[in-house]
Amino acid sequence: MSTVTVPATTIWNVDSIHSVAEFKVEHLMISNLKGQFSGVTGTL
């Protein structure tokens, strides 16, 4: 029988003040639409 050691879990919180989620969508290969969401929250 073998023993497996699992490291402690680390939780990372997103800094909503300094974070944004950005996106870019190409429209008919002619132009690009860019946008962003501010105030992003979450944990990893």
mmCIF entry with sequence, helices, sheets and N, C-alpha, C, O atoms, coordinates in Angstrom:
data_MODEL
# 
_entry.id   MODEL 
# 
_entity.id                         1 
_entity.type                       polymer 
_entity.pdbx_number_of_molecules   1 
# 
_entity_poly.entity_id                      1 
_entity_poly.type                           'polypeptide(L)' 
_entity_poly.nstd_linkage                   no 
_entity_poly.nstd_monomer                   no 
_entity_poly.pdbx_seq_one_letter_code       MSTVTVPATTIWNVDSIHSVAEFKVEHLMISNLKGQFSGVTGTL 
_entity_poly.pdbx_seq_one_letter_code_can   MSTVTVPATTIWNVDSIHSVAEFKVEHLMISNLKGQFSGVTGTL 
_entity_poly.pdbx_strand_id                 A 
# 
loop_
_entity_poly_seq.entity_id 
_entity_poly_seq.num 
_entity_poly_seq.mon_id 
_entity_poly_seq.hetero 
1 1  MET n 
1 2  SER n 
1 3  THR n 
1 4  VAL n 
1 5  THR n 
1 6  VAL n 
1 7  PRO n 
1 8  ALA n 
1 9  THR n 
1 10 THR n 
1 11 ILE n 
1 12 TRP n 
1 13 ASN n 
1 14 VAL n 
1 15 ASP n 
1 16 SER n 
1 17 ILE n 
1 18 HIS n 
1 19 SER n 
1 20 VAL n 
1 21 ALA n 
1 22 GLU n 
1 23 PHE n 
1 24 LYS n 
1 25 VAL n 
1 26 GLU n 
1 27 HIS n 
1 28 LEU n 
1 29 MET n 
1 30 ILE n 
1 31 SER n 
1 32 ASN n 
1 33 LEU n 
1 34 LYS n 
1 35 GLY n 
1 36 GLN n 
1 37 PHE n 
1 38 SER n 
1 39 GLY n 
1 40 VAL n 
1 41 THR n 
1 42 GLY n 
1 43 THR n 
1 44 LEU n 
# 
_struct_asym.id          A 
_struct_asym.entity_id   1 
# 
_struct_sheet.id               AA1 
_struct_sheet.type             ? 
_struct_sheet.number_strands   2 
_struct_sheet.details          ? 
# 
_struct_sheet_order.sheet_id     AA1 
_struct_sheet_order.range_id_1   1 
_struct_sheet_order.range_id_2   2 
_struct_sheet_order.offset       ? 
_struct_sheet_order.sense        anti-parallel 
# 
loop_
_struct_sheet_range.sheet_id 
_struct_sheet_range.id 
_struct_sheet_range.beg_label_comp_id 
_struct_sheet_range.beg_label_asym_id 
_struct_sheet_range.beg_label_seq_id 
_struct_sheet_range.pdbx_beg_PDB_ins_code 
_struct_sheet_range.end_label_comp_id 
_struct_sheet_range.end_label_asym_id 
_struct_sheet_range.end_label_seq_id 
_struct_sheet_range.pdbx_end_PDB_ins_code 
_struct_sheet_range.beg_auth_comp_id 
_struct_sheet_range.beg_auth_asym_id 
_struct_sheet_range.beg_auth_seq_id 
_struct_sheet_range.end_auth_comp_id 
_struct_sheet_range.end_auth_asym_id 
_struct_sheet_range.end_auth_seq_id 
AA1 1 VAL A 20 ? HIS A 27 ? VAL A 20 HIS A 27 
AA1 2 SER A 31 ? SER A 38 ? SER A 31 SER A 38 
# 
loop_
_atom_site.group_PDB 
_atom_site.id 
_atom_site.type_symbol 
_atom_site.label_atom_id 
_atom_site.label_alt_id 
_atom_site.label_comp_id 
_atom_site.label_asym_id 
_atom_site.label_entity_id 
_atom_site.label_seq_id 
_atom_site.pdbx_PDB_ins_code 
_atom_site.Cartn_x 
_atom_site.Cartn_y 
_atom_site.Cartn_z 
_atom_site.occupancy 
_atom_site.B_iso_or_equiv 
_atom_site.pdbx_formal_charge 
_atom_site.auth_seq_id 
_atom_site.auth_comp_id 
_atom_site.auth_asym_id 
_atom_site.auth_atom_id 
_atom_site.pdbx_PDB_model_num 
ATOM 1   N N  . MET A 1 1  ? 0.848   -1.163 0.000   1.00 0.00 ? 1  MET A N  1 
ATOM 2   C CA . MET A 1 1  ? 0.000   0.000  0.000   1.00 0.00 ? 1  MET A CA 1 
ATOM 3   C C  . MET A 1 1  ? 0.899   1.234  0.000   1.00 0.00 ? 1  MET A C  1 
ATOM 4   O O  . MET A 1 1  ? 1.896   1.279  0.721   1.00 0.00 ? 1  MET A O  1 
ATOM 5   N N  . SER A 1 2  ? 0.546   2.236  -0.811  1.00 0.00 ? 2  SER A N  1 
ATOM 6   C CA . SER A 1 2  ? 1.340   3.462  -0.881  1.00 0.00 ? 2  SER A CA 1 
ATOM 7   C C  . SER A 1 2  ? 0.564   4.621  -0.271  1.00 0.00 ? 2  SER A C  1 
ATOM 8   O O  . SER A 1 2  ? -0.663  4.591  -0.171  1.00 0.00 ? 2  SER A O  1 
ATOM 9   N N  . THR A 1 3  ? 1.306   5.631  0.128   1.00 0.00 ? 3  THR A N  1 
ATOM 10  C CA . THR A 1 3  ? 0.717   6.815  0.735   1.00 0.00 ? 3  THR A CA 1 
ATOM 11  C C  . THR A 1 3  ? 0.895   8.001  -0.199  1.00 0.00 ? 3  THR A C  1 
ATOM 12  O O  . THR A 1 3  ? 1.988   8.218  -0.723  1.00 0.00 ? 3  THR A O  1 
ATOM 13  N N  . VAL A 1 4  ? -0.159  8.767  -0.413  1.00 0.00 ? 4  VAL A N  1 
ATOM 14  C CA . VAL A 1 4  ? -0.102  9.959  -1.264  1.00 0.00 ? 4  VAL A CA 1 
ATOM 15  C C  . VAL A 1 4  ? -0.303  11.173 -0.379  1.00 0.00 ? 4  VAL A C  1 
ATOM 16  O O  . VAL A 1 4  ? -1.273  11.253 0.375   1.00 0.00 ? 4  VAL A O  1 
ATOM 17  N N  . THR A 1 5  ? 0.633   12.127 -0.477  1.00 0.00 ? 5  THR A N  1 
ATOM 18  C CA . THR A 1 5  ? 0.531   13.360 0.288   1.00 0.00 ? 5  THR A CA 1 
ATOM 19  C C  . THR A 1 5  ? -0.033  14.451 -0.619  1.00 0.00 ? 5  THR A C  1 
ATOM 20  O O  . THR A 1 5  ? 0.508   14.704 -1.695  1.00 0.00 ? 5  THR A O  1 
ATOM 21  N N  . VAL A 1 6  ? -1.100  15.086 -0.197  1.00 0.00 ? 6  VAL A N  1 
ATOM 22  C CA . VAL A 1 6  ? -1.739  16.152 -0.968  1.00 0.00 ? 6  VAL A CA 1 
ATOM 23  C C  . VAL A 1 6  ? -1.399  17.485 -0.304  1.00 0.00 ? 6  VAL A C  1 
ATOM 24  O O  . VAL A 1 6  ? -1.627  17.657 0.894   1.00 0.00 ? 6  VAL A O  1 
ATOM 25  N N  . PRO A 1 7  ? -0.849  18.441 -1.084  1.00 0.00 ? 7  PRO A N  1 
ATOM 26  C CA . PRO A 1 7  ? -0.525  19.743 -0.489  1.00 0.00 ? 7  PRO A CA 1 
ATOM 27  C C  . PRO A 1 7  ? -1.794  20.493 -0.063  1.00 0.00 ? 7  PRO A C  1 
ATOM 28  O O  . PRO A 1 7  ? -2.890  20.209 -0.548  1.00 0.00 ? 7  PRO A O  1 
ATOM 29  N N  . ALA A 1 8  ? -1.626  21.443 0.841   1.00 0.00 ? 8  ALA A N  1 
ATOM 30  C CA . ALA A 1 8  ? -2.757  22.255 1.312   1.00 0.00 ? 8  ALA A CA 1 
ATOM 31  C C  . ALA A 1 8  ? -3.365  23.041 0.150   1.00 0.00 ? 8  ALA A C  1 
ATOM 32  O O  . ALA A 1 8  ? -2.650  23.445 -0.767  1.00 0.00 ? 8  ALA A O  1 
ATOM 33  N N  . THR A 1 9  ? -4.645  23.252 0.184   1.00 0.00 ? 9  THR A N  1 
ATOM 34  C CA . THR A 1 9  ? -5.354  23.984 -0.859  1.00 0.00 ? 9  THR A CA 1 
ATOM 35  C C  . THR A 1 9  ? -5.153  25.487 -0.671  1.00 0.00 ? 9  THR A C  1 
ATOM 36  O O  . THR A 1 9  ? -5.245  26.004 0.442   1.00 0.00 ? 9  THR A O  1 
ATOM 37  N N  . THR A 1 10 ? -4.876  26.179 -1.778  1.00 0.00 ? 10 THR A N  1 
ATOM 38  C CA . THR A 1 10 ? -4.730  27.631 -1.768  1.00 0.00 ? 10 THR A CA 1 
ATOM 39  C C  . THR A 1 10 ? -5.905  28.252 -2.500  1.00 0.00 ? 10 THR A C  1 
ATOM 40  O O  . THR A 1 10 ? -6.244  27.811 -3.598  1.00 0.00 ? 10 THR A O  1 
ATOM 41  N N  . ILE A 1 11 ? -6.527  29.253 -1.925  1.00 0.00 ? 11 ILE A N  1 
ATOM 42  C CA . ILE A 1 11 ? -7.649  29.949 -2.551  1.00 0.00 ? 11 ILE A CA 1 
ATOM 43  C C  . ILE A 1 11 ? -7.170  31.326 -2.990  1.00 0.00 ? 11 ILE A C  1 
ATOM 44  O O  . ILE A 1 11 ? -6.610  32.081 -2.194  1.00 0.00 ? 11 ILE A O  1 
ATOM 45  N N  . TRP A 1 12 ? -7.394  31.650 -4.264  1.00 0.00 ? 12 TRP A N  1 
ATOM 46  C CA . TRP A 1 12 ? -7.015  32.942 -4.826  1.00 0.00 ? 12 TRP A CA 1 
ATOM 47  C C  . TRP A 1 12 ? -8.294  33.725 -5.100  1.00 0.00 ? 12 TRP A C  1 
ATOM 48  O O  . TRP A 1 12 ? -9.201  33.209 -5.752  1.00 0.00 ? 12 TRP A O  1 
ATOM 49  N N  . ASN A 1 13 ? -8.381  34.955 -4.616  1.00 0.00 ? 13 ASN A N  1 
ATOM 50  C CA . ASN A 1 13 ? -9.524  35.831 -4.864  1.00 0.00 ? 13 ASN A CA 1 
ATOM 51  C C  . ASN A 1 13 ? -9.155  36.866 -5.918  1.00 0.00 ? 13 ASN A C  1 
ATOM 52  O O  . ASN A 1 13 ? -8.066  37.438 -5.875  1.00 0.00 ? 13 ASN A O  1 
ATOM 53  N N  . VAL A 1 14 ? -10.060 37.108 -6.864  1.00 0.00 ? 14 VAL A N  1 
ATOM 54  C CA . VAL A 1 14 ? -9.836  38.110 -7.906  1.00 0.00 ? 14 VAL A CA 1 
ATOM 55  C C  . VAL A 1 14 ? -9.977  39.499 -7.294  1.00 0.00 ? 14 VAL A C  1 
ATOM 56  O O  . VAL A 1 14 ? -10.934 39.772 -6.570  1.00 0.00 ? 14 VAL A O  1 
ATOM 57  N N  . ASP A 1 15 ? -9.016  40.376 -7.590  1.00 0.00 ? 15 ASP A N  1 
ATOM 58  C CA . ASP A 1 15 ? -9.057  41.764 -7.125  1.00 0.00 ? 15 ASP A CA 1 
ATOM 59  C C  . ASP A 1 15 ? -9.993  42.548 -8.042  1.00 0.00 ? 15 ASP A C  1 
ATOM 60  O O  . ASP A 1 15 ? -9.583  42.969 -9.124  1.00 0.00 ? 15 ASP A O  1 
ATOM 61  N N  . SER A 1 16 ? -11.240 42.749 -7.626  1.00 0.00 ? 16 SER A N  1 
ATOM 62  C CA . SER A 1 16 ? -12.249 43.359 -8.497  1.00 0.00 ? 16 SER A CA 1 
ATOM 63  C C  . SER A 1 16 ? -11.971 44.830 -8.807  1.00 0.00 ? 16 SER A C  1 
ATOM 64  O O  . SER A 1 16 ? -12.477 45.347 -9.803  1.00 0.00 ? 16 SER A O  1 
ATOM 65  N N  . ILE A 1 17 ? -11.193 45.504 -7.993  1.00 0.00 ? 17 ILE A N  1 
ATOM 66  C CA . ILE A 1 17 ? -10.856 46.911 -8.246  1.00 0.00 ? 17 ILE A CA 1 
ATOM 67  C C  . ILE A 1 17 ? -9.885  47.043 -9.419  1.00 0.00 ? 17 ILE A C  1 
ATOM 68  O O  . ILE A 1 17 ? -9.996  47.978 -10.213 1.00 0.00 ? 17 ILE A O  1 
ATOM 69  N N  . HIS A 1 18 ? -8.930  46.108 -9.533  1.00 0.00 ? 18 HIS A N  1 
ATOM 70  C CA . HIS A 1 18 ? -7.878  46.203 -10.539 1.00 0.00 ? 18 HIS A CA 1 
ATOM 71  C C  . HIS A 1 18 ? -8.018  45.170 -11.662 1.00 0.00 ? 18 HIS A C  1 
ATOM 72  O O  . HIS A 1 18 ? -7.052  44.925 -12.385 1.00 0.00 ? 18 HIS A O  1 
ATOM 73  N N  . SER A 1 19 ? -9.184  44.568 -11.822 1.00 0.00 ? 19 SER A N  1 
ATOM 74  C CA . SER A 1 19 ? -9.368  43.526 -12.834 1.00 0.00 ? 19 SER A CA 1 
ATOM 75  C C  . SER A 1 19 ? -10.489 43.877 -13.795 1.00 0.00 ? 19 SER A C  1 
ATOM 76  O O  . SER A 1 19 ? -11.493 44.478 -13.414 1.00 0.00 ? 19 SER A O  1 
ATOM 77  N N  . VAL A 1 20 ? -10.295 43.484 -15.070 1.00 0.00 ? 20 VAL A N  1 
ATOM 78  C CA . VAL A 1 20 ? -11.337 43.600 -16.088 1.00 0.00 ? 20 VAL A CA 1 
ATOM 79  C C  . VAL A 1 20 ? -11.300 42.337 -16.945 1.00 0.00 ? 20 VAL A C  1 
ATOM 80  O O  . VAL A 1 20 ? -10.255 41.700 -17.074 1.00 0.00 ? 20 VAL A O  1 
ATOM 81  N N  . ALA A 1 21 ? -12.423 41.983 -17.521 1.00 0.00 ? 21 ALA A N  1 
ATOM 82  C CA . ALA A 1 21 ? -12.496 40.908 -18.507 1.00 0.00 ? 21 ALA A CA 1 
ATOM 83  C C  . ALA A 1 21 ? -12.768 41.576 -19.852 1.00 0.00 ? 21 ALA A C  1 
ATOM 84  O O  . ALA A 1 21 ? -13.786 42.246 -20.026 1.00 0.00 ? 21 ALA A O  1 
ATOM 85  N N  . GLU A 1 22 ? -11.850 41.390 -20.803 1.00 0.00 ? 22 GLU A N  1 
ATOM 86  C CA . GLU A 1 22 ? -11.972 42.040 -22.101 1.00 0.00 ? 22 GLU A CA 1 
ATOM 87  C C  . GLU A 1 22 ? -12.278 41.016 -23.185 1.00 0.00 ? 22 GLU A C  1 
ATOM 88  O O  . GLU A 1 22 ? -11.924 39.844 -23.061 1.00 0.00 ? 22 GLU A O  1 
ATOM 89  N N  . PHE A 1 23 ? -12.944 41.470 -24.256 1.00 0.00 ? 23 PHE A N  1 
ATOM 90  C CA . PHE A 1 23 ? -13.232 40.590 -25.378 1.00 0.00 ? 23 PHE A CA 1 
ATOM 91  C C  . PHE A 1 23 ? -13.133 41.372 -26.687 1.00 0.00 ? 23 PHE A C  1 
ATOM 92  O O  . PHE A 1 23 ? -13.216 42.600 -26.706 1.00 0.00 ? 23 PHE A O  1 
ATOM 93  N N  . LYS A 1 24 ? -12.954 40.633 -27.775 1.00 0.00 ? 24 LYS A N  1 
ATOM 94  C CA . LYS A 1 24 ? -12.903 41.218 -29.110 1.00 0.00 ? 24 LYS A CA 1 
ATOM 95  C C  . LYS A 1 24 ? -13.587 40.238 -30.062 1.00 0.00 ? 24 LYS A C  1 
ATOM 96  O O  . LYS A 1 24 ? -13.237 39.058 -30.095 1.00 0.00 ? 24 LYS A O  1 
ATOM 97  N N  . VAL A 1 25 ? -14.556 40.721 -30.831 1.00 0.00 ? 25 VAL A N  1 
ATOM 98  C CA . VAL A 1 25 ? -15.315 39.890 -31.756 1.00 0.00 ? 25 VAL A CA 1 
ATOM 99  C C  . VAL A 1 25 ? -15.128 40.436 -33.164 1.00 0.00 ? 25 VAL A C  1 
ATOM 100 O O  . VAL A 1 25 ? -15.305 41.629 -33.408 1.00 0.00 ? 25 VAL A O  1 
ATOM 101 N N  . GLU A 1 26 ? -14.770 39.553 -34.083 1.00 0.00 ? 26 GLU A N  1 
ATOM 102 C CA . GLU A 1 26 ? -14.615 39.958 -35.475 1.00 0.00 ? 26 GLU A CA 1 
ATOM 103 C C  . GLU A 1 26 ? -15.977 39.851 -36.167 1.00 0.00 ? 26 GLU A C  1 
ATOM 104 O O  . GLU A 1 26 ? -16.655 38.830 -36.062 1.00 0.00 ? 26 GLU A O  1 
ATOM 105 N N  . HIS A 1 27 ? -16.372 40.919 -36.878 1.00 0.00 ? 27 HIS A N  1 
ATOM 106 C CA . HIS A 1 27 ? -17.670 40.963 -37.552 1.00 0.00 ? 27 HIS A CA 1 
ATOM 107 C C  . HIS A 1 27 ? -17.482 40.929 -39.059 1.00 0.00 ? 27 HIS A C  1 
ATOM 108 O O  . HIS A 1 27 ? -16.963 41.884 -39.639 1.00 0.00 ? 27 HIS A O  1 
ATOM 109 N N  . LEU A 1 28 ? -17.894 39.846 -39.699 1.00 0.00 ? 28 LEU A N  1 
ATOM 110 C CA . LEU A 1 28 ? -17.838 39.673 -41.154 1.00 0.00 ? 28 LEU A CA 1 
ATOM 111 C C  . LEU A 1 28 ? -16.455 39.939 -41.748 1.00 0.00 ? 28 LEU A C  1 
ATOM 112 O O  . LEU A 1 28 ? -16.345 40.372 -42.895 1.00 0.00 ? 28 LEU A O  1 
ATOM 113 N N  . MET A 1 29 ? -15.420 39.686 -40.986 1.00 0.00 ? 29 MET A N  1 
ATOM 114 C CA . MET A 1 29 ? -14.039 39.877 -41.420 1.00 0.00 ? 29 MET A CA 1 
ATOM 115 C C  . MET A 1 29 ? -13.780 41.311 -41.894 1.00 0.00 ? 29 MET A C  1 
ATOM 116 O O  . MET A 1 29 ? -12.837 41.556 -42.647 1.00 0.00 ? 29 MET A O  1 
ATOM 117 N N  . ILE A 1 30 ? -14.620 42.262 -41.452 1.00 0.00 ? 30 ILE A N  1 
ATOM 118 C CA . ILE A 1 30 ? -14.467 43.664 -41.859 1.00 0.00 ? 30 ILE A CA 1 
ATOM 119 C C  . ILE A 1 30 ? -14.053 44.540 -40.689 1.00 0.00 ? 30 ILE A C  1 
ATOM 120 O O  . ILE A 1 30 ? -13.148 45.364 -40.816 1.00 0.00 ? 30 ILE A O  1 
ATOM 121 N N  . SER A 1 31 ? -14.709 44.365 -39.557 1.00 0.00 ? 31 SER A N  1 
ATOM 122 C CA . SER A 1 31 ? -14.429 45.215 -38.402 1.00 0.00 ? 31 SER A CA 1 
ATOM 123 C C  . SER A 1 31 ? -14.410 44.379 -37.127 1.00 0.00 ? 31 SER A C  1 
ATOM 124 O O  . SER A 1 31 ? -14.856 43.232 -37.113 1.00 0.00 ? 31 SER A O  1 
ATOM 125 N N  . ASN A 1 32 ? -13.896 44.965 -36.076 1.00 0.00 ? 32 ASN A N  1 
ATOM 126 C CA . ASN A 1 32 ? -13.824 44.312 -34.778 1.00 0.00 ? 32 ASN A CA 1 
ATOM 127 C C  . ASN A 1 32 ? -14.638 45.100 -33.756 1.00 0.00 ? 32 ASN A C  1 
ATOM 128 O O  . ASN A 1 32 ? -14.642 46.331 -33.750 1.00 0.00 ? 32 ASN A O  1 
ATOM 129 N N  . LEU A 1 33 ? -15.315 44.366 -32.906 1.00 0.00 ? 33 LEU A N  1 
ATOM 130 C CA . LEU A 1 33 ? -16.048 44.961 -31.792 1.00 0.00 ? 33 LEU A CA 1 
ATOM 131 C C  . LEU A 1 33 ? -15.290 44.611 -30.526 1.00 0.00 ? 33 LEU A C  1 
ATOM 132 O O  . LEU A 1 33 ? -15.065 43.433 -30.245 1.00 0.00 ? 33 LEU A O  1 
ATOM 133 N N  . LYS A 1 34 ? -14.893 45.619 -29.755 1.00 0.00 ? 34 LYS A N  1 
ATOM 134 C CA . LYS A 1 34 ? -14.177 45.403 -28.511 1.00 0.00 ? 34 LYS A CA 1 
ATOM 135 C C  . LYS A 1 34 ? -15.030 45.841 -27.345 1.00 0.00 ? 34 LYS A C  1 
ATOM 136 O O  . LYS A 1 34 ? -15.799 46.796 -27.456 1.00 0.00 ? 34 LYS A O  1 
ATOM 137 N N  . GLY A 1 35 ? -14.901 45.150 -26.227 1.00 0.00 ? 35 GLY A N  1 
ATOM 138 C CA . GLY A 1 35 ? -15.642 45.528 -25.037 1.00 0.00 ? 35 GLY A CA 1 
ATOM 139 C C  . GLY A 1 35 ? -14.986 44.990 -23.794 1.00 0.00 ? 35 GLY A C  1 
ATOM 140 O O  . GLY A 1 35 ? -14.027 44.222 -23.868 1.00 0.00 ? 35 GLY A O  1 
ATOM 141 N N  . GLN A 1 36 ? -15.499 45.390 -22.654 1.00 0.00 ? 36 GLN A N  1 
ATOM 142 C CA . GLN A 1 36 ? -14.941 44.919 -21.395 1.00 0.00 ? 36 GLN A CA 1 
ATOM 143 C C  . GLN A 1 36 ? -15.994 44.931 -20.303 1.00 0.00 ? 36 GLN A C  1 
ATOM 144 O O  . GLN A 1 36 ? -16.952 45.703 -20.346 1.00 0.00 ? 36 GLN A O  1 
ATOM 145 N N  . PHE A 1 37 ? -15.800 44.070 -19.335 1.00 0.00 ? 37 PHE A N  1 
ATOM 146 C CA . PHE A 1 37 ? -16.625 44.010 -18.142 1.00 0.00 ? 37 PHE A CA 1 
ATOM 147 C C  . PHE A 1 37 ? -15.750 44.427 -16.971 1.00 0.00 ? 37 PHE A C  1 
ATOM 148 O O  . PHE A 1 37 ? -14.686 43.845 -16.759 1.00 0.00 ? 37 PHE A O  1 
ATOM 149 N N  . SER A 1 38 ? -16.177 45.418 -16.211 1.00 0.00 ? 38 SER A N  1 
ATOM 150 C CA . SER A 1 38 ? -15.416 45.825 -15.030 1.00 0.00 ? 38 SER A CA 1 
ATOM 151 C C  . SER A 1 38 ? -16.099 45.262 -13.787 1.00 0.00 ? 38 SER A C  1 
ATOM 152 O O  . SER A 1 38 ? -17.223 44.766 -13.869 1.00 0.00 ? 38 SER A O  1 
ATOM 153 N N  . GLY A 1 39 ? -15.449 45.334 -12.669 1.00 0.00 ? 39 GLY A N  1 
ATOM 154 C CA . GLY A 1 39 ? -16.023 44.826 -11.430 1.00 0.00 ? 39 GLY A CA 1 
ATOM 155 C C  . GLY A 1 39 ? -16.122 43.315 -11.408 1.00 0.00 ? 39 GLY A C  1 
ATOM 156 O O  . GLY A 1 39 ? -17.063 42.763 -10.838 1.00 0.00 ? 39 GLY A O  1 
ATOM 157 N N  . VAL A 1 40 ? -15.165 42.641 -12.019 1.00 0.00 ? 40 VAL A N  1 
ATOM 158 C CA . VAL A 1 40 ? -15.159 41.189 -12.093 1.00 0.00 ? 40 VAL A CA 1 
ATOM 159 C C  . VAL A 1 40 ? -14.850 40.606 -10.714 1.00 0.00 ? 40 VAL A C  1 
ATOM 160 O O  . VAL A 1 40 ? -13.956 41.093 -10.021 1.00 0.00 ? 40 VAL A O  1 
ATOM 161 N N  . THR A 1 41 ? -15.578 39.576 -10.318 1.00 0.00 ? 41 THR A N  1 
ATOM 162 C CA . THR A 1 41 ? -15.324 38.903 -9.051  1.00 0.00 ? 41 THR A CA 1 
ATOM 163 C C  . THR A 1 41 ? -15.157 37.410 -9.295  1.00 0.00 ? 41 THR A C  1 
ATOM 164 O O  . THR A 1 41 ? -15.626 36.885 -10.305 1.00 0.00 ? 41 THR A O  1 
ATOM 165 N N  . GLY A 1 42 ? -14.492 36.728 -8.372  1.00 0.00 ? 42 GLY A N  1 
ATOM 166 C CA . GLY A 1 42 ? -14.351 35.286 -8.487  1.00 0.00 ? 42 GLY A CA 1 
ATOM 167 C C  . GLY A 1 42 ? -13.260 34.740 -7.601  1.00 0.00 ? 42 GLY A C  1 
ATOM 168 O O  . GLY A 1 42 ? -12.496 35.492 -6.995  1.00 0.00 ? 42 GLY A O  1 
ATOM 169 N N  . THR A 1 43 ? -13.193 33.439 -7.532  1.00 0.00 ? 43 THR A N  1 
ATOM 170 C CA . THR A 1 43 ? -12.150 32.744 -6.779  1.00 0.00 ? 43 THR A CA 1 
ATOM 171 C C  . THR A 1 43 ? -11.605 31.595 -7.625  1.00 0.00 ? 43 THR A C  1 
ATOM 172 O O  . THR A 1 43 ? -12.311 31.035 -8.463  1.00 0.00 ? 43 THR A O  1 
ATOM 173 N N  . LEU A 1 44 ? -10.366 31.261 -7.396  1.00 0.00 ? 44 LEU A N  1 
ATOM 174 C CA . LEU A 1 44 ? -9.711  30.119 -8.047  1.00 0.00 ? 44 LEU A CA 1 
ATOM 175 C C  . LEU A 1 44 ? -9.210  29.198 -6.977  1.00 0.00 ? 44 LEU A C  1 
ATOM 176 O O  . LEU A 1 44 ? -8.621  28.161 -7.282  1.00 0.00 ? 44 LEU A O  1 
# 
